Amino acid sequence: MGVRVKSAIDRILWFDLSLLLLTLIIILLGIGDYGLYEPHEGHFAMVGKEMVLRGDWITPHLNGAPYLNKPPLLYWLIAISTRLFGTTEFAARLPMALAGWLGIIIAWKWTRQLWGIDASRLTALMLSVTLGWFLFTHQILIDVLLGTLLLASYYCLWRSLYATQSRFYSYGFYLFLGLCLLTKGFIGIVFPLCSCFILVILRRDWKLKRLHLLPGLLIVLAVVLPWFIAVEKNNPGFIRYFIVNEHLDRLLDRRFPPDYEVSKVSIAGYLAVTALWCFPWILFLPSVVTSTWQEWRRGLINKASSWERKRSDGILIIAIAAILPIVAFLPLSSRLVYYSVPAIPPYIMLCSRWWSKNYLDRITVRTSFKKPIAAIKVFRHSLFRRQIIRRRSLFLRFVTYFVSLKAIYGSIAVLIGLSFLGAIAFLPQIDTTVRIYHLLLIVAIALAIGWLGLGMAILNRYRWAWLPLFLSLIIVYTAVVKGFVIYQDVRSSKTLVRQADACLNVNTLWIFEGSREIGAAGGIIYYLNQNKNYFRKHLFNARTSLPAGWQTATGDRLYRTVKILSDGGKNRLPPSFPGSPPAYLITKQQLQTYWNSDRPVVFVTDFLRQPNDASDRLEKNLPDNSEDPLLTVNSRRLYGNAASRQSWCL
């Protein structure tokens, strides 16, 4: 008997490990196949690269100057990955992908402890193909990392409430609070603390005293204070800048310079993109809300067992985790499209619970009808368990509810599938390239089959009803990655820099017109230094100062930088960090001086130019005698002075 139990456990373990490995493959799908998107990915990747080049792990640098917008945790992770795997897109995106996968593992483990094996497996698979989680694990932005750390802190909070004999989880709660603060500042600790407060109010007890506040505070300080003290010492005024400009002014939408305009959305838009990030499982939102409310209330009745109370607290914390990132930013005009990303994992956990409980239970009843006697027993047991056998009216409402629910969700899924089938007929009318057309065709066909399969399976109550949509989404996301590759020339400097650098000598000075927060400059610098090793002794006399466009790294190593206009217009105001102005900033007059010199100089235009701004023409910041561009890649144009034209290889 013991051997059989052990064998069954081993099979479950291997199945779950295989399932988690599948989710890792999905998350890593194509993360190194396309260039760094700008402005966000370029600057994150280059800050991490400069940490490695300079050997300075305290002050983040971009383009050879301090870059103090964000705390350092993501920069550290990118720097470690870059040191291990080189200056590649895969290495730059790997920390975010692994953070997303760890979020899947935490959600899987927590769901398993609350609701069992079926719910945990559904959570892992659903989350891996949820649109927002997939997209943002394939882009370098902080929010997936923050979402994973927040989920870990919530989990430790829940476990610490009932781990009376151990402080492991309560200390883990504070450790993750500190890491959240090092990820995105004080907003990272607001949500877990709000969860504690809400839990106390709703439960009307003070069991949170078990969280060991004093030692916990010491843990948070031990995690965050060393870096804050060190960076303030190296950059006087940083803490005030960090608190005022990056928190208070950002919340009030008074931050200077006024960046992120492209990512801002209205209240309705914020709710819409949040629903989009939870696609396709947002379809089941009404039932998820109802099921979550009912199960949470079950732990509040007087006769509730200790386990029901524990599960009720877990449900409450997960629900708060799903709601707070949404409602907290609704009143703020500074809300951005990706601020609700941390709400995705907790919502998927609640969704998988509803599916496994309210859907799979009915499947069990239906499949038992092959044996009438067994069916009657199962059906009676199901009614008794829900305590509705006593009253006929409740029984009728119960049957009506589930029959209508099945019909509604199945019908909606079928209609969505038919809509995608209909969309195929309109694809030839879209003005696009052949490759994009083929990708759109693949996406439309896959989604049509997936939604139709989901709808028919729900109507027939098949156990693996979600599987057709899951498989179709894998095909869709493979096409999405191919789309990222095709679209990279629009949002990445990769092609332009590689083609131009091959036709210019290493002494060429690169000047960039500028963009919001100089983010696009990070991509240019990244590709100028990708897989390159520059040494001072090979390029310059050791006694002479470095020319413009070069920066000292560790030892004898150098790396290339770009000059950026400081007076390029209101749409490209440079950042204003504590300390002296960055050395890379130049005026139009200095640009013209460089342009008229004997040194090869190239000028790259801002690809983020506002198309509807008549005062921001393409020619606005071009130097005199710029002639026609040497190279044009989509909206990016590269102009060269006389010296660079002489050395140009085309």
C-alpha positions in Angstrom: 0.0 0.0 0.0 2.8 2.4 0.9 4.6 1.7 -2.4 1.4 2.5 -4.4 1.0 5.8 -2.5 4.6 6.7 -3.1 4.3 5.8 -6.8 1.2 8.0 -7.2 2.9 10.9 -5.5 5.9 10.5 -7.8 3.6 10.6 -10.9 1.9 13.7 -9.6 5.3 15.3 -8.9 6.7 14.5 -12.4 3.5 15.7 -14.0 3.6 19.0 -12.2 7.3 19.5 -13.0 6.7 18.8 -16.6 3.8 21.3 -16.6 6.0 24.0 -15.0 8.7 23.3 -17.5 6.1 23.8 -20.3 5.2 27.2 -18.8 8.9 28.1 -18.7 9.2 27.3 -22.4 6.2 29.5 -23.2 7.6 32.4 -21.2 11.1 32.1 -22.8 9.6 31.8 -26.3 11.7 34.1 -28.6 12.8 36.6 -26.0 16.2 37.0 -27.8 14.9 37.1 -31.4 14.2 40.9 -31.8 15.9 44.1 -31.0 15.4 46.1 -27.8 12.3 48.3 -28.1 12.7 51.9 -27.3 12.6 53.9 -25.2 11.9 51.5 -22.3 14.0 48.4 -23.2 16.9 50.3 -24.5 17.6 52.3 -21.4 17.0 49.4 -19.0 19.4 47.1 -20.9 22.1 49.8 -21.2 22.0 50.8 -17.6 22.6 47.1 -16.7 25.4 46.9 -19.3 27.1 50.0 -17.9 27.0 48.5 -14.4 29.1 45.7 -15.8 31.4 48.0 -17.8 32.0 50.6 -15.0 32.0 48.1 -12.1 29.7 50.6 -10.3 26.7 48.7 -8.7 25.6 51.6 -6.6 24.8 54.5 -9.0 23.0 53.4 -12.1 24.5 55.1 -15.2 23.2 55.7 -18.7 25.3 57.2 -21.4 28.2 57.7 -19.0 26.2 59.8 -16.5 24.0 58.9 -13.4 20.5 57.8 -14.2 18.5 58.0 -11.1 14.9 57.3 -12.1 14.4 53.9 -10.6 15.7 51.8 -7.7 18.4 49.3 -8.7 17.0 45.8 -8.4 16.0 45.3 -12.1 19.3 46.9 -13.2 21.2 44.5 -10.9 19.4 41.5 -12.4 20.1 42.7 -16.0 23.8 43.3 -15.1 24.2 39.8 -13.7 22.5 38.3 -16.7 24.7 40.4 -19.0 27.8 39.3 -17.2 26.8 35.6 -17.5 25.4 35.5 -21.0 26.9 38.5 -22.8 25.5 41.6 -24.4 22.5 40.1 -26.1 18.7 40.7 -26.2 18.2 37.3 -24.6 20.4 38.2 -21.6 18.7 41.6 -21.2 15.2 40.1 -21.2 16.0 36.9 -19.2 15.5 38.4 -15.7 12.0 39.6 -16.6 11.1 36.3 -18.1 12.4 34.3 -15.1 10.5 36.8 -12.8 7.3 36.0 -14.7 8.0 32.3 -14.4 8.6 32.6 -10.7 5.2 34.4 -10.5 3.7 31.3 -12.1 5.3 29.0 -9.6 4.2 31.1 -6.6 0.6 31.2 -7.9 0.7 27.4 -8.6 1.9 26.7 -5.1 -0.5 29.0 -3.3 -3.5 27.7 -5.4 -2.5 24.2 -4.6 -2.5 24.8 -0.9 -5.8 26.5 -1.0 -7.8 24.5 -3.5 -5.9 21.4 -4.6 -4.1 19.9 -7.6 -6.6 20.7 -10.4 -6.8 24.4 -9.5 -3.1 24.7 -9.2 -2.4 23.2 -12.6 -5.0 25.3 -14.2 -3.5 28.4 -12.6 0.0 27.6 -14.1 -1.3 27.0 -17.6 -3.8 29.9 -17.6 -1.3 32.4 -16.4 1.4 31.4 -18.9 -0.9 32.2 -21.8 -2.6 35.2 -20.3 -2.0 38.1 -22.7 -0.6 40.7 -20.3 1.7 38.2 -18.5 3.1 36.9 -21.8 3.6 40.3 -23.4 5.3 41.9 -20.4 7.6 39.0 -19.8 8.8 39.7 -23.3 9.4 43.4 -22.7 11.8 44.9 -20.2 9.5 46.8 -17.8 9.4 46.7 -14.0 5.8 45.6 -13.5 6.1 41.8 -13.9 9.0 41.7 -11.5 7.0 43.9 -9.1 3.9 41.7 -9.6 5.9 38.5 -8.7 7.4 40.1 -5.6 4.0 41.4 -4.5 2.5 38.0 -4.9 5.3 36.4 -2.9 4.8 39.0 -0.1 1.0 38.3 -0.1 1.7 34.6 0.1 4.1 35.0 3.1 1.6 37.3 4.8 -1.1 34.6 4.5 1.2 31.8 5.8 2.6 33.9 8.6 -0.9 34.4 10.1 -1.2 30.7 10.9 2.5 29.7 11.3 2.5 30.2 15.1 5.6 28.0 15.7 7.8 29.7 13.1 8.8 33.2 12.0 10.0 32.1 8.6 7.1 33.4 6.6 6.7 36.6 8.6 10.4 37.4 8.0 9.9 36.4 4.3 7.0 39.0 4.1 9.3 41.8 5.2 12.1 40.6 2.9 9.8 40.8 -0.1 8.6 44.2 1.1 12.2 45.4 1.0 12.7 43.9 -2.5 9.5 45.6 -3.7 10.8 48.9 -2.5 14.1 48.3 -4.4 12.1 47.5 -7.5 9.7 50.4 -7.8 10.0 52.5 -4.7 7.4 53.1 -2.0 4.4 52.1 -4.2 5.8 48.5 -3.9 5.2 48.4 -0.2 1.8 50.3 -0.1 -0.2 47.4 -1.5 0.9 44.7 1.0 0.5 47.1 3.9 -3.0 48.0 2.7 -3.8 44.3 2.6 -2.8 44.0 6.2 -5.0 47.0 7.2 -8.0 45.7 5.3 -7.5 42.2 6.8 -7.5 43.6 10.3 -10.7 45.7 9.6 -12.7 43.0 8.1 -11.6 40.3 10.5 -12.0 42.6 13.5 -9.1 41.0 15.4 -5.4 41.7 15.9 -3.9 38.5 14.8 -1.5 40.5 12.6 0.5 41.0 15.8 2.0 37.7 14.8 3.8 39.5 12.0 6.6 40.6 14.4 6.6 44.2 13.4 9.8 45.3 15.1 12.1 42.7 13.7 10.3 43.0 10.4 11.0 46.7 10.2 14.7 45.9 10.9 14.7 43.4 8.0 13.2 46.0 5.6 15.8 48.6 6.7 18.6 46.1 6.3 17.5 45.4 2.7 17.0 49.0 1.5 19.1 51.3 3.7 22.6 50.2 2.5 21.8 51.2 -1.1 19.9 54.4 -0.3 22.8 55.6 2.0 25.4 54.7 -0.6 23.7 56.3 -3.5 22.9 59.4 -1.5 26.6 59.7 -0.5 27.6 59.4 -4.2 24.8 61.6 -5.5 23.8 64.2 -2.9 20.2 65.2 -3.2 19.1 61.8 -4.5 16.7 60.9 -1.7 14.8 64.2 -1.9 14.7 63.8 -5.7 13.5 60.2 -5.4 10.7 61.0 -2.9 9.5 64.3 -4.4 10.0 64.0 -8.2 9.6 60.2 -8.6 6.7 59.7 -6.1 4.8 62.8 -5.1 5.1 64.7 -8.3 4.5 61.6 -10.4 1.3 60.8 -8.5 0.1 64.3 -9.0 1.2 64.3 -12.6 3.7 67.1 -12.1 6.9 65.2 -12.7 9.6 66.9 -14.7 10.2 66.2 -17.5 6.7 65.2 -18.4 7.4 61.8 -19.9 5.2 58.7 -20.5 2.7 60.7 -22.4 2.3 57.9 -24.9 1.4 55.3 -22.2 -1.1 57.4 -20.3 -4.8 56.3 -20.5 -8.2 57.6 -19.3 -10.1 55.8 -16.5 -12.2 53.9 -19.1 -9.0 53.1 -21.0 -7.3 51.9 -17.9 -10.1 49.5 -17.1 -10.2 48.4 -20.8 -6.5 47.6 -21.0 -6.7 45.8 -17.6 -9.4 43.6 -19.1 -7.2 43.1 -22.2 -4.2 42.1 -20.1 -6.4 39.3 -18.5 -7.5 38.0 -21.9 -9.0 35.5 -22.5 -9.9 34.6 -19.0 -11.6 37.9 -18.4 -14.6 36.3 -20.0 -15.4 34.5 -16.7 -15.2 37.7 -14.5 -18.8 37.7 -13.4 -18.7 34.1 -12.1 -15.2 34.6 -10.6 -16.5 37.6 -8.6 -19.6 35.6 -7.4 -17.7 32.5 -6.6 -15.0 34.4 -4.7 -17.5 36.3 -2.6 -19.4 33.2 -1.7 -16.3 31.2 -0.7 -14.9 34.1 1.3 -18.2 34.5 3.2 -18.2 30.8 4.1 -15.2 31.4 6.4 -17.0 34.1 8.3 -19.9 32.1 9.7 -19.8 31.2 13.4 -19.5 27.4 12.7 -16.6 27.8 10.3 -13.7 25.5 10.9 -10.2 26.8 11.4 -9.3 25.6 7.9 -12.3 27.4 6.3 -11.2 30.6 8.1 -7.6 30.1 6.9 -8.8 29.7 3.3 -11.2 32.6 3.7 -8.2 34.8 4.7 -6.2 33.6 1.7 -9.1 34.3 -0.7 -9.4 37.8 0.8 -5.7 38.6 0.4 -5.8 37.3 -3.2 -8.9 39.4 -4.0 -7.2 42.5 -2.5 -4.1 41.8 -4.5 -6.2 41.7 -7.7 -8.2 44.8 -6.9 -5.7 47.2 -5.4 -3.5 47.8 -8.5 -6.7 48.7 -10.4 -8.6 50.9 -8.0 -5.5 52.7 -6.6 -4.7 54.3 -9.9 -8.2 55.1 -11.1 -8.3 58.6 -9.4 -4.8 59.5 -10.7 -4.2 61.1 -14.0 -0.7 59.7 -14.1 -2.0 56.1 -14.6 -0.1 54.2 -17.3 -1.3 51.2 -19.3 0.9 48.7 -17.5 0.2 49.7 -13.9 -2.4 47.0 -13.5 -0.1 44.1 -14.5 0.4 43.0 -10.8 -3.3 42.3 -10.7 -3.0 39.5 -13.3 -1.7 36.5 -11.2 -4.2 36.9 -8.3 -7.1 37.2 -10.8 -6.0 34.1 -12.7 -5.8 32.2 -9.3 -9.4 33.1 -8.5 -10.4 32.2 -12.1 -8.8 28.8 -11.9 -10.6 28.2 -8.6 -14.0 29.0 -10.1 -13.3 26.8 -13.1 -12.0 23.8 -11.1 -14.8 24.0 -8.5 -18.0 25.1 -10.3 -17.2 23.6 -13.7 -15.3 20.4 -13.0 -17.8 19.4 -10.3 -20.6 19.5 -12.8 -18.5 17.5 -15.3 -18.2 14.7 -12.7 -22.0 14.6 -12.3 -22.6 14.5 -16.1 -20.0 11.8 -16.8 -21.5 9.6 -14.1 -24.8 9.4 -16.0 -23.5 6.4 -17.9 -24.3 4.5 -14.7 -27.7 5.5 -13.5 -27.3 4.3 -9.9 -23.9 5.9 -9.5 -25.3 9.1 -11.1 -28.1 9.3 -8.6 -25.6 8.9 -5.7 -23.3 11.5 -7.1 -26.1 13.9 -7.8 -27.6 13.5 -4.4 -24.2 13.9 -2.8 -23.7 17.1 -4.8 -27.0 18.5 -3.7 -26.4 17.6 -0.1 -23.0 19.1 -0.1 -24.5 22.4 -1.2 -27.3 22.1 1.4 -30.0 22.8 -1.1 -31.8 19.4 -1.1 -34.1 20.7 1.7 -35.9 23.2 -0.5 -37.2 22.6 -4.0 -37.1 26.3 -4.9 -33.4 26.5 -4.1 -32.8 23.3 -6.2 -34.6 24.9 -9.2 -32.5 28.1 -8.9 -29.4 26.0 -8.6 -30.2 24.1 -11.9 -31.3 27.2 -13.7 -28.1 29.0 -12.7 -25.7 26.4 -14.0 -27.7 25.6 -17.1 -27.8 29.3 -18.1 -24.2 29.8 -17.1 -23.1 27.0 -19.4 -25.2 28.3 -22.2 -24.0 31.9 -21.8 -20.3 31.2 -21.6 -20.4 28.5 -24.3 -22.4 30.8 -26.6 -20.2 33.8 -26.1 -17.1 31.7 -26.8 -18.7 30.4 -30.0 -19.7 33.9 -31.1 -16.1 35.1 -30.5 -14.8 32.2 -32.6 -17.2 33.0 -35.4 -16.1 36.7 -35.2 -12.5 35.7 -35.8 -13.6 33.5 -38.7 -15.4 36.5 -40.1 -12.4 38.7 -39.6 -10.4 36.5 -42.0 -12.6 37.8 -44.9 -11.5 41.4 -44.1 -7.8 40.7 -43.9 -7.1 41.2 -47.6 -8.4 44.8 -47.3 -5.7 45.7 -44.8 -2.8 47.6 -46.3 0.2 45.7 -44.9 3.1 43.6 -46.0 2.9 40.0 -47.0 4.6 38.8 -43.8 2.2 40.8 -41.6 -0.7 39.5 -43.5 0.3 35.9 -43.1 0.8 36.4 -39.3 -2.6 38.1 -39.0 -4.1 35.2 -40.9 -2.5 32.6 -38.6 -3.6 34.6 -35.5 -7.2 34.8 -36.8 -7.4 31.1 -37.7 -5.9 30.0 -34.4 -8.2 32.2 -32.3 -11.2 31.1 -34.3 -10.4 27.5 -33.7 -9.5 28.0 -30.1 -12.7 30.0 -29.2 -14.9 27.6 -31.1 -13.3 24.7 -29.5 -13.7 26.3 -26.0 -17.4 27.1 -26.7 -18.3 23.7 -27.9 -16.4 22.0 -25.1 -18.2 24.2 -22.5 -21.6 23.4 -24.0 -20.8 19.7 -23.9 -19.1 20.0 -20.4 -15.9 18.3 -21.4 -13.3 18.1 -18.7 -10.5 19.7 -20.8 -12.7 22.4 -22.2 -10.0 25.0 -21.9 -7.4 23.0 -23.8 -8.3 24.1 -27.4 -8.0 27.8 -26.4 -4.7 27.1 -24.5 -3.1 25.4 -27.6 -4.4 28.1 -30.0 -2.9 30.8 -27.7 0.5 29.2 -28.0 0.3 29.4 -31.8 -0.9 33.0 -31.5 2.0 34.0 -29.2 4.5 32.4 -31.5 3.1 34.6 -34.3 3.3 37.6 -31.9 7.0 37.0 -31.4 7.5 36.9 -35.1 5.6 40.2 -35.3 8.0 41.6 -32.7 10.8 40.7 -35.1 9.1 42.3 -38.1 8.2 45.4 -36.1 11.6 45.9 -34.6 12.7 48.4 -37.2 9.9 50.7 -36.0 10.7 50.6 -32.3 14.4 49.6 -32.2 17.7 51.1 -33.3 19.2 47.7 -33.9 19.1 47.7 -37.7 20.1 51.3 -38.1 23.1 51.1 -35.8 24.4 47.8 -37.2 24.2 49.0 -40.8 25.6 52.4 -40.1 28.4 51.2 -37.8 29.6 48.8 -40.5 30.1 51.7 -42.9 31.7 54.1 -40.4 35.1 54.1 -38.6 35.3 53.7 -34.9 36.2 57.4 -34.4 32.8 58.5 -35.6 30.9 60.7 -33.2 27.2 59.8 -32.8 24.8 62.6 -31.9 21.1 62.0 -31.2 18.4 64.5 -31.5 16.9 63.2 -28.2 13.6 61.7 -27.1 11.5 61.6 -24.0 13.8 60.8 -21.1 16.6 60.1 -23.6 15.4 56.5 -23.5 16.0 55.8 -27.2 19.6 56.8 -26.7 20.1 53.8 -24.6 19.3 51.5 -27.5 21.8 53.3 -29.8 24.5 53.0 -27.2 23.7 49.4 -26.5 24.2 48.4 -30.1 27.3 50.5 -30.6 28.9 48.4 -27.8 27.2 45.1 -28.5 29.9 42.3 -28.7 32.6 45.0 -28.9 35.7 45.3 -26.7 37.4 48.6 -26.9 40.8 49.2 -25.1 42.4 52.6 -24.7 45.9 51.3 -25.6 44.6 50.1 -29.0 42.8 53.4 -29.9 44.3 56.4 -28.1 47.4 57.6 -26.6 47.4 57.0 -22.8 48.5 60.6 -22.1 45.8 62.3 -24.1 42.2 62.9 -22.9 39.4 60.9 -24.5 37.6 62.5 -27.4 33.8 63.1 -27.2 31.8 59.9 -27.5 34.0 57.7 -25.4 33.7 56.8 -21.7 36.2 55.1 -19.4 35.1 51.7 -18.0 37.1 49.4 -15.7 40.8 49.0 -16.2 41.9 49.9 -19.7 38.5 49.3 -21.3 36.4 52.0 -23.0 32.8 52.1 -24.3 31.1 54.4 -26.7 28.4 57.0 -25.9 26.3 59.5 -27.8 25.9 63.2 -27.6 22.3 64.4 -27.1 20.7 67.8 -27.8 19.7 69.7 -24.7 17.6 72.2 -26.6 15.9 70.0 -29.1 12.4 71.2 -28.2 9.6 70.6 -25.7 9.0 67.0 -26.9 12.5 65.9 -25.9 13.4 67.6 -22.7 16.4 65.9 -21.0 16.1 64.6 -17.4 17.2 66.8 -14.5 18.9 64.6 -11.9 20.7 65.8 -8.8 24.3 67.0 -9.4 25.9 68.7 -12.4 24.3 68.4 -15.9 25.4 65.3 -17.8 28.4 65.7 -20.0 26.6 64.2 -23.0 24.2 67.2 -23.4 25.1 69.6 -26.1 23.4 72.6 -27.7 22.5 73.2 -31.3 25.5 75.5 -31.6 27.9 72.8 -30.3 26.3 70.4 -32.7 27.1 72.7 -35.6 30.7 73.0 -34.3 31.1 69.2 -34.3 29.4 69.0 -37.7 31.9 71.5 -39.3 34.9 69.7 -37.9 37.2 67.2 -39.7 36.0 64.4 -37.5 33.3 62.0 -38.8 29.9 62.9 -37.2 26.4 61.4 -37.7 23.1 62.8 -36.5 20.1 60.5 -35.7 16.6 61.9 -35.7 14.0 61.3 -33.0 11.7 58.4 -34.0 9.2 59.4 -31.3 8.5 62.8 -33.0 4.9 63.9 -32.5 3.3 63.6 -36.0 0.5 66.2 -35.3 2.9 68.8 -33.9 3.4 71.4 -36.7 6.1 73.1 -34.7 8.2 70.0 -34.5 9.2 69.4 -38.1 11.7 66.8 -39.1 14.1 69.5 -40.2 13.9 71.4 -36.9 17.1 70.3 -35.4 19.2 69.3 -38.4 22.6 70.9 -38.6 23.4 73.1 -41.6 24.7 71.4 -44.7 23.2 68.1 -43.6 22.1 67.1 -47.2 20.2 63.9 -47.7 20.3 61.1 -45.0 23.0 58.5 -45.3 20.6 55.9 -44.1 16.8 55.7 -43.4 15.3 52.8 -41.4 11.6 53.3 -41.0 11.1 56.6 -39.1 14.8 56.9 -38.1 17.1 58.9 -40.3 20.8 59.1 -40.1 22.6 62.2 -41.5 26.4 62.5 -41.9 28.8 65.5 -42.2 31.4 65.7 -44.9 34.0 63.6 -43.1 31.5 60.8 -42.5 30.3 60.8 -46.1 33.9 60.4 -47.3 34.3 57.2 -45.2 30.8 55.9 -45.9 31.0 52.5 -47.5 27.9 52.7 -49.7 
